[in-house]
Amino acid sequence: MLQDSGDTGGNTEFTAPRDPVGVTESMVKNDIDFGSHEYRDMIDRSLLNKGNNVRLKQAIEKAKNGEPVVMAFIGGSITQGAGSAPIHLQSYAYRSYESFKFMFALSKESPVHLIKAGVGGTPSELGIVRYDRDVLREGTVQPDIVIIEYAVNDADDETQGNCYESLVLKALATDNKPAVILLFSVFENDWNLQDRLAPVGWHYDLPMVSVKDAVVDQFHKTKGEGNVISKKQFFHDIYHPTNLGHRIMADCLEYLFDVTNRSEWDEQYRDIEKAPLIGNDFVDVKLLDRKNGNNIARIDAGSFDKTDTDLQMAEMDAHDYGTPQFPNNWMRTGEGNDAQSSFKISLRCKRLILVFKDSGNDEFGTAQIRIDGKFVKQVDPRQVNWTHCHATLLLNEEHVREHSIEIEMAERHEHKCFTILGFGYVD
């Protein structure tokens, strides 16, 4: 269900960043002067690139004209809202959506809708598989703005940026031509993958917002030198922002909205037509799971004939409850299997991503994968050791052909559990 806007002020003037969802007690204790020049300068530093503004200005004009606008966010746990409380009201995604409403929407009759699709601990390699389902909602939604946040998750992207650029292009290529904004969050150790990912934004002249550029330098200064906020105030743990950190992220996006609103229109945006910088091999990836699998491929589930209900949960949209991820799965319980019975799937494709469940439960064991009769890799759901969606690349070829994939338990793991959450395939 989409989140609708309520009454809004229609204010388009950028003043000191305000708190549309209420100042919390913890923020008051932090004693941050949100109206100071130092705070404003910190927020200003986040604008890595204004980018071609045509698409974002179109979304802003829709809101001003009283038309519905859909804001979508996809990323990892920070987009999910980790570190904020309550998670459904204090995440940077929800706060950014509230800011956009406050700045541009006219009334209840001109709703702004929220799609929040962050899943903790997952890279763009998984994001590209679930984009159609979680953002486009199987073709029922066309976002006007898509904010992509994978700067601290994509170290595990086996394609080294190909899936990220493919996701950016997939979002840009939607028929209604949404504005795509690249957001670069940061860890407590000052690290992110901005050096790898920002060139994609420069390549297509996209709006880019860097939380790293905003906060890191001032972390290492004294108050007299220009420090605004400490790491202790910004970070809930070594990975995730506090409520205050989420507010700052939202204020950085609000600054982009304001700058765009005040700027003259750029020339029409056409840069999507150029050759990719890293790669676009996964733009057309589609999800195959238990729900649609038999319509796409020939499947013999073997002993992987159960459905796992103990799944990773994520608070989607403005919900305060978790939604199970990849519920249409194939699970092997390991009970009563004297002889191994493998999972077999045959389909025409040229690229294939397996999504399986990580678990901290010692009842789960290692599986091995063969493609066309040849051993490809082993996958261990205990490596991460928490309930989590894990994407791994199985196949990446230039041409489509029929492939047979077999998944079976490794030696001495024959009586262990394993859950195949789904596949991402390109045909």
C-alpha positions, -999 to 999 in steps of 0.1 A, spaced: 0 0 0 13 34 -9 16 61 17 -5 92 9 4 128 18 -16 148 43 -21 185 45 10 204 33 21 240 34 31 244 -2 63 262 9 91 261 -16 116 284 2 146 266 17 151 278 53 169 261 81 160 224 78 129 217 98 115 186 114 82 177 96 77 146 119 84 162 152 116 170 172 124 140 194 138 142 229 171 127 218 175 155 192 169 182 218 196 166 240 220 166 211 217 204 210 224 207 173 218 242 159 199 234 127 197 271 118 234 278 120 257 287 91 278 257 100 249 233 97 239 249 64 275 247 51 276 210 61 244 203 42 256 223 12 287 200 9 265 170 3 255 182 -32 280 162 -53 263 169 -86 231 188 -94 229 168 -126 205 174 -155 175 187 -137 147 180 -163 133 149 -147 134 161 -111 119 194 -121 91 176 -139 83 157 -107 84 189 -87 60 206 -111 36 176 -109 34 181 -72 29 219 -75 2 213 -100 -17 190 -76 -9 158 -95 1 126 -77 39 120 -73 55 87 -64 88 88 -45 107 54 -44 138 45 -24 158 13 -29 189 3 -10 202 -16 20 195 -14 58 199 24 60 171 28 34 151 3 54 156 27 83 180 8 106 192 29 135 161 51 135 131 48 159 104 44 152 117 30 120 87 38 99 87 75 108 123 85 114 141 69 85 158 92 60 134 79 33 103 88 52 116 121 63 127 130 27 92 121 15 77 143 42 100 172 32 91 169 -5 54 170 5 60 200 27 79 219 0 58 212 -31 25 194 -27 -7 215 -24 -32 195 -4 -47 161 3 -60 162 -33 -24 163 -46 -10 132 -29 27 122 -27 32 85 -24 60 66 -7 77 34 -18 104 24 6 123 -8 -5 154 -11 16 165 -46 27 193 -49 52 227 -63 42 220 -66 5 238 -51 -25 226 -39 -59 231 -74 -71 200 -83 -52 183 -49 -58 183 -54 -95 165 -88 -90 137 -73 -69 133 -39 -85 103 -49 -106 86 -65 -76 95 -41 -48 96 -7 -66 75 -11 -97 52 -34 -79 49 -58 -108 41 -29 -132 14 -13 -112 35 17 -101 56 42 -121 78 62 -97 85 99 -105 116 99 -83 139 69 -76 166 73 -49 193 46 -51 214 40 -19 240 12 -22 273 31 -14 279 10 17 264 -23 5 281 -30 -28 314 -44 -16 297 -77 -20 286 -70 -56 304 -97 -76 300 -77 -108 320 -48 -95 295 -21 -105 278 -38 -135 247 -46 -114 247 -11 -99 249 6 -133 223 -18 -147 200 -9 -118 205 28 -125 197 23 -162 167 1 -154 152 29 -133 160 55 -159 145 35 -187 110 33 -172 84 46 -197 75 76 -175 112 87 -173 116 92 -135 143 113 -119 171 90 -106 191 103 -76 222 85 -64 227 87 -26 260 79 -10 257 70 27 288 63 49 300 40 77 315 52 110 350 44 97 345 71 70 342 44 42 319 40 13 322 30 -24 316 65 -38 348 64 -58 334 34 -77 298 44 -80 299 82 -85 315 79 -119 282 62 -130 263 93 -120 288 116 -137 285 95 -168 248 100 -171 248 135 -154 225 124 -126 218 143 -93 241 129 -66 240 135 -29 270 124 -7 264 121 30 301 113 32 311 146 17 288 164 41 298 150 74 332 132 73 356 162 73 338 180 101 339 148 122 376 154 126 374 190 136 368 208 169 338 230 174 361 260 169 372 246 135 337 239 123 325 207 139 287 204 138 280 168 149 301 141 164 303 105 152 286 95 184 257 117 176 254 107 140 259 69 143 237 45 161 263 18 156 293 14 132 270 11 102 237 29 108 227 65 115 208 76 146 175 95 142 197 126 140 218 110 113 187 100 93 175 136 96 208 149 82 205 125 53 170 138 46 182 174 49 208 167 23 182 154 -1 159 183 7 188 207 -3 189 190 -37 152 194 -41 155 231 -32 184 238 -55 166 220 -84 134 239 -77 153 273 -78 173 265 -110 164 272 -146 154 242 -167 183 223 -183 181 210 -219 162 178 -224 178 148 -208 192 122 -233 223 108 -218 208 74 -211 214 66 -248 252 65 -244 273 34 -240 276 22 -203 306 31 -182 309 -3 -163 283 -24 -179 245 -29 -185 244 -67 -186 217 -70 -160 192 -43 -170 167 -69 -182 170 -92 -152 137 -108 -141 127 -126 -109 119 -163 -110 105 -179 -79 81 -206 -68 52 -183 -78 60 -180 -115 88 -206 -120 68 -233 -137 56 -208 -163 92 -199 -172 113 -231 -167 112 -268 -162 116 -275 -125 120 -306 -105 122 -295 -69 132 -329 -56 135 -327 -18 134 -289 -20 97 -292 -18 88 -272 14 83 -235 18 105 -216 43 85 -190 64 114 -180 87 126 -152 64 144 -119 65 120 -92 73 120 -56 61 98 -26 70 85 -15 35 69 18 26 56 35 58 48 3 76 59 -3 111 59 -41 106 83 -63 87 74 -79 53 89 -114 47 114 -113 18 111 -139 -10 82 -159 5 77 -180 -27 107 -202 -21 119 -238 -22 131 -252 10 148 -285 18 143 -295 55 168 -324 56 143 -345 74 138 -381 64 161 -379 34 181 -411 33 191 -404 -3 200 -371 -18 173 -355 -40 185 -324 -58 168 -294 -71 169 -292 -109 159 -263 -132 162 -260 -169 157 -226 -187 169 -205 -215 191 -176 -202 225 -160 -206 228 -146 -171 217 -161 -138 218 -150 -102 208 -174 -74 192 -159 -43 194 -182 -12 188 -178 25 216 -172 49 209 -184 84 224 -185 119 207 -219 125 232 -248 126 205 -270 109 214 -253 76 242 -267 55 263 -261 24 250 -268 -11 269 -273 -43 258 -261 -77 264 -276 -111 255 -260 -145 252 -283 -175 268 -310 -155 299 -290 -144 306 -280 -108 303 -242 -105 305 -233 -68 295 -242 -32 273 -218 -12 273 -218 26 243 -202 43 262 -201 76 289 -178 64 270 -146 72 253 -163 101 221 -144 103 187 -147 85 195 -128 53 189 -128 15 221 -137 -3 226 -131 -41 254 -150 -59 262 -150 -96 260 -184 -113 262 -176 -150 272 -146 -171 274 -153 -209 270 -133 -241 243 -155 -257 211 -171 -246 210 -209 -246 194 -237 -227 210 -244 -193 204 -271 -167 212 -261 -131 213 -286 -103 215 -278 -66 223 -305 -41 237 -307 -6 274 -310 -2 290 -341 12 283 -346 49 255 -320 47 230 -344 32 207 -340 62 210 -302 65 185 -276 55 188 -252 25 164 -226 11 164 -214 -25 147 -180 -24 146 -174 -61 166 -166 -92 173 -135 -113 177 -144 -150 183 -126 -182 170 -142 -214 
